[in-house]
Amino acid sequence: QVQLVESGGGLVQTGGSLRLSCAPSESIFNFNAMGWYRQAPGKQRELVGRINVGGRTDYADSVKARFTISRDNAENTMYLQMNSLRPEDTAVYYCNTNLRSRNFWGQGTQVTVSS
């Protein structure tokens, strides 16, 4: 059972920044990829972006050039740096990974962007 612990959400004004963290209970190198998803009220959960074991990243079009996913191997933590935040970025953000065909989710952290 993999546990993913997220932190860093909060309330920010439009144009502001936040950094989310995701700390897994196992080594980051055990996972082929890790990702961030978000779910806004009344909407389906959507992919924000991912990072693979080689460090390659990809992002949803809606967050490209504003959000950056990174990984600190020494801290065994994945990050989501969010800049130029917009009200439409308001959602619960979830950390995700897959191991041995099982999908794991963090508990979610709320991000609220005020206009």
N, C-alpha and C positions, 0 to 999 in steps of 0.2 A: 504494500500500500504506500503510494507516494503522497506526501503532503506538500502542498504549495501554500506558502504564507505570504500574503500580499500586504503592502502598506503604502502610505503616501497620498491617499486621496484627500479630498477636501473641497472647500469653496474658493473659487477664484473669479476675478472679473474678466470680462472679455479682453483678449489680448495678453492675458497672463500666462504663467507657466506652472507646471507641476511635474514632479517626477515620481513615478510609481516603482515599487520594488517587488520582486517575487523571489523568495528564497525556498528552494526545494529541499526535501528531507534527504535526497540522495545527491550524488555528484552530478553537476550539470552535464558532464561528459557521458553520463549514462543515457542521455536522451538525444535522439536524432534531431529533434527540433523542439523549441518551446515557442509559445505564442501568447499574444494578448487578444482578448475578445472584449466586446462591450455590448451591453443591452440597455437600451433606453426604454422608458415606460411605454407599454403598448406596442413595442416593436420586437422583432426577432433578434436573437444574439447574432452579432456579426464579427467577422475577423477584422482586427485592427492591423496586425502585422505579426511576422514570425522571424525567428533567427534559428539557423541550423547549426549543427555541431561544428561546422567549419567557419561559422561567423557570418555567413551570407544572410542578408535580410530581404524581406519583401513586405510591401505595405498596401493597404487599401488606398484607392485613388483619393478618397476623401481626406486622408491624413498625410499623404506624401508631401515632403518638404516642410512639414510642421512637426511630425513625430519622429523619434529616433529610438530604435531598440538596440540595446547593447548588453554586454555580458561582462561581469567581473569574475574571472576564474578564481582569483584568490579569495574573494568574498563568497563565491558560489551563489551568485545572485544575478538575476536578469532585471534590467531596468527598462522603463518606458519614459523617455523624456518627451513631454508634451509642451510645445510652444505655440504662441499665437492662438490660444484656445478660443473657441466660439461657443455660443449657447447650444448649438446642435451637437457639441461633443459631450454634453451632459448625459451621463449613463453610469451604470455599475460596470466596472472594469474587472475582468477575470483573467487570471493567469491559467495557462493550459499546457499540458504535455501528454505524450503517449508513450507507454512503455509496455513491451510484451503484449501488444494488441489491446491494452486497457487505456482508457482515456481518463485523465485526472484533471480536476478543476480546483482552483483556489476558492476561498470563501467570498471573494468579490470585495471591491473597495469603491465607494461612491465618489464620483467626480461631478461637481456642480459648477457650471459656468454661468455667472450672472451677466445680464445685458446692461 
